[in-house]
């Protein structure tokens, strides 16, 4: 059992080429003391989210191996997808799980960011808890302008990278590396093809335009399915629970005569989130995690 455990959830700008995605997953798996837990790709977003855990040194090496596999396979000059992006490996967050502090993850982000620049010549911005300036704490602020706009943006001294020269990598763009708490990527699909509806609902839900605290939201098209989506990041599920977010989206959709046709979670989530959902929709009273069968079995086996 590893005494120190860090989660890493890199997002890469490739969601369609299975061979490329497989090569990147293999690069992560090649690192000892790292376990790849999940790979989720979305062809409409043209994006893949990898989730892996391990000891800090192993996780750092896995990120570098991911870059080595991703950069020859992704060219942002021809990349088109619904999700905003500024880099081939767009964002690399480190999350403390066990035996490490947020400060440890900030230090890890800085070490890995420096190494990314030195090895791959991709400029790096530190975000989240690792941000060096207040405006860089929010990933969406860094990403504004996306790959195409960064060639001018990076010339502004305000947006000089934390590591590297103020020059965008011609095919891989720039990368954000940071430290944060657990985040839930939660999408709600709507029974309409009208992107205006999704954008209006996203505006009503996200905190930056007057919605719920700890919610970021965008309206996106899912062209292959002929519907639209409210794509969200919930940055603090304890203070803004997932059921509250879903119900607000549902009520806003009703104003447009639109129904929710499905939801999805991208990547992995803490067990506590599903308990929140059960408590809310089943109206459970006095429920505790100790009532979960698998948890009691694990506890009994540890005590045996």
N, C-alpha and C positions, 0 to 999 in steps of 0.2 A: 504494500500500500504506500503510495507516494505521500510524504509528509507535507509537501508544498504542491498546491494545485492551482493552475491558472487556466481559464478558458480563453480561447481566441476565436473570433467569428469574422474572418475576412470575407469581404464582398468583392467579387471579380466581375468584370464587364464581359462575360461570356455565358450565355444561357442556352445556346443552340447546338454547338458542335460537341457531340458526345465524346469524341476522341480527345479533344482538348480538355474537356472537363475531367475525363478519366486520367489524363496525364497529370493534371494538377492534384487530383486526389491521391494518386500514386506517390507524388513528390512529398506530400504531407505524411503519408503512411511510412515512407522510407526512414523516418527519423525515430530512433529509439526513444522510449519513455514518452511517447506521444500517442494518443488514441484519437483517430478520426471518428467522431460520433454521428455526423450527419452531413449530407450533401443535398441541397435543394436548388434546382434550376428552374427558371421561368423564361420561356422563349419570348413572351411579349415584353417583359422587362429587360430581356437579354442580359441576364444577371444570374450568378450562382453564389450561394451562401454556403461556406464551409464552416462547420463547428468542430473544434477539436480541443482536447485538454491534455495537460501534461505538466511536468516540472518546468519552471521558468526557462532554464537553459534549453530544454528540448523544444518548448513552444517557440522560442526565438529562432532556433535553427529551422523549424518547420516553416515559419513565415518566409525565411530567406530561400528555402527550397521551393516554396510556392512561387515566389517572384521569378526564380530561375526557370520554372516551367511555364509560367504565364506570359512573360514578356515576349518570347519568340512567337507565341500563338495568338496574341491579341493586338490588333492595330486599330486604335481609336479613330483614325482618319476615315475608316469605312464602317465603324460601329454605329448602329442605330437601334435604339430601344426606348421603351417608355420611361424607364427609371433614370433620373438625373445621374450623371457620372462625370468624373474629371480624371480618372485614372484607370489603367488596365486592371491593376489591383487597386480598387477605389478607396477602400477603407479597411484599416486593421485595428480593431479594438481589443484590449486586454481587460479581462474581468477577474477580480480576485474570487477564488472559490474556497480554498482551505489553506491555512498556514501562511498566507501572504496578505499584506495590507494593500490598500489603494495606493499608498506611497511606493510600495514595491512595484506595482504595475505601472506607475508613472515613470519610475526609473527604467523599467523594462522597455516602455514605449520610446524613451529617449535613446536608449542603447540601440534598439532595433531600427529606429528612424535614421540614426547616424549611419548605421551599417548599410541600409538600403541605398542611401545616397552614394556611399563610398564604393559599393559593389556594382550598382546598376545605373547610377547617374540619374535617378528619378528624384526630383525635389520632394521633400517631405514637410508636411504641416502637422504640428502637434495639436490635438483637439481634446475635448472633454476635460477630465481632471488633469491632463498633461498640458493643457493649453498654456502658452506663454503670454497671451494677451486675452483680455476679456472677450473680444469679438470672435476669437477663435475657439471658444468653448463649444459653440454651436456648430456642428458639422455642416448644416445647411448654409450657413454664412460663408464658410470656406468654399463650398462647392458652387456657389452662385457664379453663373457664367459658363459653367461646365468646361469640358475640354476645349471646345472651340473658342470660348471667351478668355481662357487663361493665358493665351499668348500675349494679350495686352494687360490683363489683370496683374500678372506676375511682375511687370515692370514698375508698378506702383510700390514705392518703399513700404507702404502700409501692408502690402501682401507679399513681401519678400519671404521666401520659405525659411523654416526653422533649420533645415539642413539642406544644403545645396545652393547652387547658383540660381539667379533669377532667370532661368531658361527652361521652358517646358520640354520634357522628353518628346521627341517628334511622334512616336507611336504609343507610348505608355503614359503620357500626360504627367500628372502629379499624384501624390498619395497622401492620405490623412492617416496618421497613426496616433492612437490615444488610449486612454484608460477610462473605464466607466463601470457602473453597476449593471446588473442584468437588464436587458432591454427586450421587449416583446415586439416582434414585427407581426402586425395583425392587419389583415386585409378583409374588406367587406365588399362582396360583389353585388351589383345592382342589376335589376331586370330591365335595363334600358341600354341603348347604344348612344345616348345623348351625353357627351363628355361634359357639357355645361352643368348637368345635374350633379355629377360626381365632384366637379370643382366647387360648386356652391356648397355642397355638404361638407367637403373637406375644409372649406373656409369657416363654416359654422362650428366645426369640431376642434380644429387646432387652436392651441393656446395663443399663438402669435397674432391671430386675428379675432380674439375674444372668446375662444372656446374653452375647452377643458385644460387644466394645468397638466403638464407632463405628457401632452399629446402633440405629435407632429403628424400632419396629414397632407396628402396630395390626391388629386383626382387623375386617374389614368384610364386609358383605353386597353381593353383586352381584345384585340382585333380578331384573333383566331376564334374567339367565342362569340363575338358580336355583342359584347356587353362592356360596361365600364366598372371601375373599381375605386373605392376609397382606400388608399394604401397608407397605413399608419405605423408609426413607431411610438410605443408607450414606454416612456423613460423611467417611470416610477409606478409600477403596478400596485404597490401598497397604498399609495396616496390617491391614485386615480385608477380604480379597479376596472378590469376588462369589461364586465357586464354593464357598467355605467357608460362606457364608451359605445358599446354596441347599441344600447337602447337609445342613446342620443342620435346615432346614425340612423337607426330605424325610424325615429320620429321625424327627423329632417327629411328622410326619403318619402314618408307619407305625404308631406306637403306638396311633393311633386307628383303624387300618384304612382310612386315607384315602390317596388317591394325589394327586400333583401333576398337574394336567391342562393346565397352561400357565403361562408367565411373561410379564411385559411390562416394558419399560423406558419410563418416562415422560420425554419430552424427549430431550435429546442426552447422549451420554456420550463420554469420551475414548477414543481408539483403543486406548490401553493396556489398558483394561478387557477388550476383546474378545480381546486377546492373552493376558491372564490366563486367560480361559475356555478358549481354544485350548490353552494350555500344560497346563492342569489335565486337561481331558477327553481330549486326544490324547496325553498324557504325553510332550510334546515335550522333547527334550534339546538344550540349547545354542541355542535359538531366539532370534532377535533381530529388531528392527523393520526392519532393513535387508533382511530376506528378503521383505518385503511388496512385491509388484510395483509397486503404485501409488506407493509411497514412492520406489522407485528411479527410476521414470519422472520424478517431480517433481524429484528431485535432478539428474537428467541434463538436464532442460529448464532448470533454473536455471543450470547450469554452461555451457550452450550459448551 
